[in-house]
Amino acid sequence: MNIQYSFLTIALLYSVTLIGQTTDIVTMGAGYIDQSFYSLSNGEVATANNTNWDIAFSLNAMSATVRINGGMGTALYKVPNVDVSGWADVDTLGLSTWPQLINSELSWSDGAFNTNSEDMNYGWGNYDIITHVVVGDAVFIVKSIDGEWKKLMIEDLDDGVFSFMYANLDSSDEISTSIDRAEYENKNFVYYSLSSHMVTDREPLISDWDLTFTKYITTLSPGVYYSVSGALANNNIEIAEVNDLSNPFTYSDYESHGFLSDMNIIGYDWKSYNMSAFSYELEEERCYFVKNLEGSIYRIVFTDFAGSSSGDITINKELMSGSSVLDDENNTNFFSVYPNPAYNNTTVLIDAQAKQVQLTIYDVRGKKMFEAQMPGGFQETSISTADFEKGLYFVDVTFNGTHSSQKLIIQ
């Protein structure tokens, strides 16, 4: 083996197998004015003002999701028994009795505007299987975070462009505008303010963060909603919550727990407010195991929460399992996929002590998308993914009876 590759391999292995606890601080700012984006491998990667938007449009090409800034005060109601033909004569009589629509806590793909979606209806419009256009069929009433009341309808989603219209309740100051998703790549959402009429590009890249700390609406009981501050997971992040631990800082048996992909597994209840002491208390017997996009597993324990004074949150974390290390007793074999997420191509880097290595890529349905056999030692294989559909894939490496798999996301 080339000695230069040997040094590279040793360095990479060391970087993923080094065990040690670290402490990170993320902040939502005083009064939770900001949204923090956090990476398990890199710490806090970005903060964004959380008071300059009301509605968010999904950038996923397969999605018609529209969410609201419920945690910061945006409220949404669907006008009953009225379609877009009744836009000019919307009557808000009885609005206080209309059900409030909120975002799902479980999935980013279920926004407040998508409430009660079914079959070919996305909650705000119907999908036309001939034209592939989602055509609006509903009128909504929105209270912005600035307290302004508007009527709004999403006219359509056509070839990646959301077109929508909003006005004051008396139909004055009517505005028609659109957002082209092609202008905002590799992120989950693009944001819009009904007060400033401004589009905001405020997220880091999908591949750069694992958790976001923000205010959001939770359901306390049917029809009773409350704004909370907590952590929501990015798409494709898996989390296991473990309770009743004598020492959560040393517990490492993540394999005994089921990992879930609901975005609110961490949520807000790792803390509670003590009304007698007028301060927050943390769940001291709890830890979370979080599997990031690369397949690495971290244990995190919350150690401090400053509340609304600064919005600071202190996290103890430790790498439990690096995604790049194959499971062999000497820990001398290396397997890595980059870039991940990928666009037009990805590279698989393998350093294995074997005569032959089998490399296979499967889609989520088990269809074999790529297959190659190669000699052992150091191998760097570039794979074109330009013809792959966007989505989740699995990269498998097998040698000497040892099998390892990593997730690959194609954007």
N, C-alpha and C positions, 0 to 999 in steps of 0.2 A: 504493500500500500504506500502511496505517496506520503512522505513525512509531513508535507504541508497540510494534507487532508486530515492526518492523524491529529495534529495540533488543533485544527478547526473542530474536529469531532469532540475532542476532550473539552475544549472551551464551551461548546454548546451543551454537552452533557452536564458539565459543572453548573451552567447557568440554570438548568431546569431541575437539578436534583439537590441543590443547596437548600437545606432546611433552616428556617429561622423565622421568628415572629417579627412583624413590623407593625407600626402604628401609622394610620393615615387619618387626616382630618379633612372632612368635606364641609361645605357651608352653603346654606340656603339664604344667608343674609338676615339682617334684622327684619322681623315680621315675615320671614320666609318669602322675601321679595324675589329671590332668585331660584332657578332650577339648576341643580348640580348634576353633571354627568361624570360617572366614576368608572374607572377601569381597574380590575383586580390586579393586573400586571403593572399598571402605570400610575395608579392613584387618580386623583381628580383631574380630568382632562379638559373640562370646560364648565363655565357657569353662564347662564343666560337669564336676562331679565324676564320675569314671569308675569309681568303686568301689562305687556304691550300687545296682547293678542286675545282674540275671543274664540275663533274657530280654527281648526287644523285639518288639512286635507292630506290624505294618504298619498305617498309617492310610489307605492307598490303598484306595478302595472296590472296586477290581477285583483286590485281592491277598489271599492267605491266607498271606503270608510271616511267619515267626517266626524271629528271629535270636537268637544268644547272645553273651554278653560274653566271647568266647574269648580276646581279647588280655589280659584281666585275670585269666583263670584258670577261667572257667566251662567245664565239660566236659559233653558230651552223648553218650549211647549209646541206641540203640533196642533194646528187649528182643526177641530173635529169636523168631519163631514164637508170639507172644502178641498177642492183640487186647485190646480194653477189657474183655472178659468175664473176662479173667484178672487183672484189677487187684488183687484181694485176695490173690492167691497168687504174686506176682512172685518169681522166684528169680534171684538175681544170681550164681549159680555160673558161673564162666567169664567174668565181666565183663572181665577183663584181656585176653581174646582177642577181644572184640567190637570192631568197627571204630568208631573215634571219629568223630563227625559234626561238621563245621565249616562255618562260613559261606563262601559264595562270595566270592572276591576280585574277581570281575568285575562282579557286579551286586548291587545292594541287594535285588533281588526273590528271590534264592535264599539263604534262610537255612539254618542247620544243621538245623532241624526239617523242612525241605523237601527234604532229601537223597533222591535216587532218586525224585523225583516224576515222574509221567507221566500223560498223558491227563487223566482226571478225578480223579486222586489227587494230593494236595498234599504227600505225604510223611508227614503226620500224620493225614490224613483224606480221605474221598471226597466229591466234589461231587455233590449230588443235583440233576439237571437239572429235576425237577418242583418241588421245594420251594425250590431255590436255596440250600440249606443245606449247608455242609461239615460232615460228621459224622465225629468222631474214630474211628480204627480201630487205634491203636497206643499202646503204653506205653513211656515213656522213663525212663532213669536220668540224673539231673543231679547234677553236683558244683557247688555254688555257689562264688562267689569267696571265701566265708568257709570253704570246705572241708567244708560239710555235704552229705551225700548224701541225695537225695530221689528218689522215684518220681513221675512226672508224666504226665498225659494231658490233651490238649486235647479237651474234650468236643464242642464244635461252634463254628462261626462262623455266626451266624444274624442277619440284618438288621443287620450291622455290629457285633455284639457277640461277642467272644471269651469263651467259658466254659471254664474249665480247673480241674483238681483236682491237688493234690499232697500228699504225706505223707512221713513218715520211711519207711525201707525196711521197718520192721516194722509199717507201717500206722498207727502212732500219729501224733497231731497232724495229722490229715487236714483240709485246708482246701479248700473250693470257693469260687471267686470268679469275677468276670467283669470285662471292660473294654469299655466302650461307646466305639467310635471317634468317635461324634458329639460327644463331650465334648472332643476334641482335634483342632482343625481346622488345616489348612494347614501341617502338619508331616509328616515321613516316618514316624516311629515314636513309640510311647509305651512306657515302660519299667517293669519290675517286678522287685522283689527277693524272692527266695525265703526270705531270712533275716529281713528286717524286715516282709515281707508288705505292702510299700508300693508304690503306683504313683507313678512320677516323670515329670513333664512337663519335659524337660530340653533340648529342641532349640529353636533359633530358628526363625522361619518359613522355609519352603522357599525363598522368594524372597530371603532375606537373606544366603545364604551360597553359596559356590562349592566350597570345599574344606574338609575336616575333617582335622585332625591328631590321630592317636589311635594306640593300640596295637591290633593285630589279628593274627590267625593267618595265616601263609603256609605253603604246601606246599613243602618243600625237596626232597622226592622222594616217590614213592608211599607213603603211610602215615606219612610223617615230617613233623611239623608244628612250627612255631616261632613264637613271639610276637615281633613286630617293631613298631617305631614308624615311622609314615610318614603320607603324605597320600592320602586317598581323595576322589574327586570326587562332588559332588552329582548327582542325576539330571539328564539333559539337558545336562550340561557336556561339551564336547569338547576333547580335548587331543592335541597332537603333540609327541613327544620328538625332539630333534635332538642328535646326538653328533658328536664329533671336530671341534669348532669351535676355531679359533685364538683367537677372542675372542667368547664367548657374549653379552657385554654390548652388542655392536654388531650382531649378526646379526639381520636383519629379514625374510628371505625366507620367511615363513610359508606363502605360497601354493604352495611347492614340496613341501610335506609333507602327508601324509594325517592328518586329525583322527579320533580314535577316541573312542568313548563308554564304553569299559571304565572302571570306577571306579578301577582301580589303575594307570593309565598312569604316574602319578608314583610312587606306591607308596613303598617304603622304600630302594631301591637307589641313590638320589642321594648316598648316604653309605656308607662302609664303616669298619670298625674296624681300626686298625693295631695289631696285637698287640705289636709291638716298641716303638712310641712310646706305647702305652696312650692313644690318642686317636682321634677320628673324623677321617676325611679325606673331602672332598667331591669329586664328579665335576666337575673344573674346566673340562672342555671340553663341557659339556652345558647346554642351555637347554630350556625347555618353552614352547610357545605354548598358551594356554588361552582357549577361547571361552566366555564366560559366558552366562547366560540371555538377556541382551539382545542377544547377537550380537557384543559387543565382544571384540577379541582382544588379550590381554596376553602379553608375554614375561616369564617369571620365571626367575631364576637363584638357586640356593641359595648363600649366601655364608658361613654359619656355622651350626654345630650344637653346642650345649653338652653334649649327652648327658643322662644321668639326673640330673646335679647340679641342673639347673634346668628342663630340657626346652625351653629357648629355641631357636628357629629363626629365622634372619635371612634375609630374602628381598629380592632386588633385583627390581623390576618396572618395566615400561614399557608404556604403552598403544600398541599398534601400529595398531589400526583401531577407530574408534568406530562403533558400530552405527547411530548416528543420522545419519550423513553419507552422502548419495547420491554415487555415483561420477561426478563431472564435474570437468573439469580446473580449474575455478575454485573448486570447493569452496564454492559459495554456495547450495546446496540442502539443505534439512533435512527429515528424516523420523524420527518417533519414535512409539512405541506405549506407552501407559501407562493404567492400571497393568498390569504384566506380571510375574507371573501375574495374570490377571483372574478375576473371579467372575461377576457379573451384567452387567457392561458394561466396555468398554474405549474408549479415545479414541485416534484416529490424528491426529497433528499433522504437517502438511505445509506447507512453504514452498518452492515451486518456481517457477523462472522459465520458465514454459511457458503456452501458451494453454489446454491441457487436461491433466488428470491422471486416470489410471485407477487405481482402488483395488480390489483383489480379495483375498478371504480364502479359502484352501483348507484342507481337512483333510489328514491324512497320506496319504489314498488318492487325493488329487487332486480331490476333489469340491469344487465351488465353493459356499461357504457365504454369501458376501456379495460384492456388486459395486456399484460406484458410479463415475460420471464427474463431475468437478467442474472448474471453471475453475482456472487457475493462480493463483499468489500464495499468500497465507497461508490455510490451511483447517484447521479443527479439527472433526473428525467423530466424534461419539459413536455407538458401535455396541452394541446389546444382544447379550449373549452368554448370556443366561439359558437359551435353548433349545439351546445348543451342548453336546455331550457333553464331559466332562472329557477333557483330552488335549492333544496338540500340534497347532498350526495354523501356517500361513504367511501373513503379510501381505505382499502384493506391491504395489508402486507403480511405474507406468510413465508416462514422459512424454518427449517429444522423442527417442524411441529409446533412452532410458536406463531401465534396469530395476534395482530394488533389492528385497530381501526380508528380512524379519525373522521370527524365531520368535515365536509367541504361545502361551502356556500358559494353558489354562482349567482352573481348579481346581473 
